[in-house]
Structure formats: structure tokens, C-alpha cells
Amino acid sequence: IKANKSKPFFMYMNHFMPHTPIGASLLFVGTSTIGIYGDAVHEVDWSVGQIIKTLREEGIENNTLIIFTSDNGPAASGSGSAYPLRGGKFDALEGGQRVPCVMQWPAKIPAGTVCRQIASAIDFLPTIAAFTGATLPNDRVIDGKNMYSLMTGVPGAISSYDTCGFFYNDSNFRPIRRGKWKYSLVWADKRLYDLTDTNPEVINRSKTYPALCAELDSMSKAHWKDMLETNYRPLGNTDSMKVSSERSITGNYTRQNRVTDSYYYTVHGRRIPVAQINSAPNGIYMIRTANGVKRKIILR
């Protein structure tokens, strides 16, 4: 910061904590009331504070954008909580998907404002490119949207997302959100939630709004078809990875499909029954054994 204070600069600081395994340096151990997890959060707070203090001392805080956010909700194995949201990391519930995002830019963002519109981390690229005058590449699709008006509290600004789908690594969970409504078909159970409820994703309103469920279900199927079929792309080069010559894997695997009670592999969110693995396309397959061990198999 000090070396670049007289010109535009970009700093990306990826705190490891409070990711597992949880830990904190000696200066912070025992400083919280909830154990080592709280100690780790205290240290992150201190670290961010040092950055802001430096910006302030160098006289550039007013025109510096700070974005503090996370890529997922708290892990069930930690002491974090997304309350009153349900769920957490690896979950399609709001506790896993809706994460804190705090932005400070005194020259542009009014202090104390709250935005409740839909936005995503993929929006950072087009947004920052827009206000810095950078040109986005035109040889690929950029999925993110410019959320500058949301950031800066423009009156009446609304999200660029009319609907948004939630990716989850089990194809039986395909939630989609439109406005305040979030719909998912969990196994054969239709679930419709009003996210403006005090405790979201508790009251299932699917029987009250069957037509809305049908509409959102159709949109969810279209979204996943676009993602997993129309625009499906294989993983990158796997030449350097250990390759299994076996096309069929024997063993006792977790029963995951409650409807047909059959074993299957999950491949990029798409279910492939074990019986069909020989005809599966080349690629990397992740499976989980009955004792919870993950295995990676590459088919060619």
C-alpha cells in the first residue's frame, strides 16, 4: 500500500482463517469467549484493521474501495453460525449461499447503507472494470453483472438478476430464486420459501402456490440443462494426474438416491448409475465410499 499510494493499485488478500483446521497466533489465543474459532476471527478483524489503518495514515482511505466477503457460509464442523439462516458450507440453503459482503468506499458509497438485492462475487470483475475504464475480453461469456449502482446506493437500483440458480453437488437439489421466492425439488418433495420471512426456509409454501412452483420448477430444469448439457465443458488437462485404467469400480458405496435406492456416481452434478459407468464420458469422477472416503477416478 505504501509503495503504491500515489497510483491506482489492486490488493487481493485471502485470509486462510477461519477455515479448518482452525488456529490463531499466540497474541490472539484466548481472546474470545467461544474458543479458538472466535480467536481466529479476532485475528482476521485485527488484520483487516491494520490495512484500513494504513490506508488512513497514507491519506488514501477516502478513495479506496474495500470489499470484505466470503466464498461460502460457515462449515458445520466449526463454531460459526449463519443464524437465522439455515444451512452452511456445501449447502444450497441460504446459510451456505448468502454470505456477508461489506464494502467501504467513503468517496462513493454512503455509510450505513444496506443493499438487499441479489448480487454475486462474479459481479466484481465487470463492476471494477466499469469504473476503472478497463475493457472486458470479448472472446468469452462474462457471467457477472455490473453492480455499481447497487454498491453506491443509487435510489431505485435493482439487481440485474431476474432469477438465479444455485449450484449444488447433488443433482437432486436444484434450487432457483426469483425475487423473494426460492424453490427446490428435494427428492420428490417440492419446497417453496418466502425469503422475506423472519426465519427463511422454514415455512414451506408449495401447497399454497402450486402454479408458482410449476413455473419455477420449469425454470430450474432449463437452468440446469443449460449448465450441464448445453454449455457443459470437460475439466482441463489431466495428463499429469494419476489415471485409473478401470472403467468400472467395485466396492460398497453410499446409497444416495432415496427414490430408486440405487448406487450412483456424481459427475459435475449429473447422476450416473454404477451400472452405466462403462458408457460414461471421459472425465474425472468423484465418488464417496460407504465409510465417507472420497476417491477420484479418471476415465479415458
Buried (B, 14 or more C-beta within 10 A) or exposed (E): EEEEBEEEEEEEEEBEBBBEEBBBEEEBBEEBEEEBBBBBBBBBEEEBEEBBEBBEEBEBBEEBBBBBEBEBBBBEEBBBEBEEBBBBBEBBBBBBBBBEBEBBBEEBBEEEEEBEEBBBEEBBBBBBBEBEEEEEEEEEEEEBBBBBBBBBBEEEBEBBBEBBBBBBEBBBBBBBBBEEBBBBBBEEEBBBBBBEEEEBBEEEBBEEBEEBBEBBBEBBEBBBEEBBEEEEEEEEEBEEEEEBEEEEBEEEBEEBBEEEEEBBBBBBBBBBEBEEBEEBEEBBBEBBEEEEEEEEBBBE
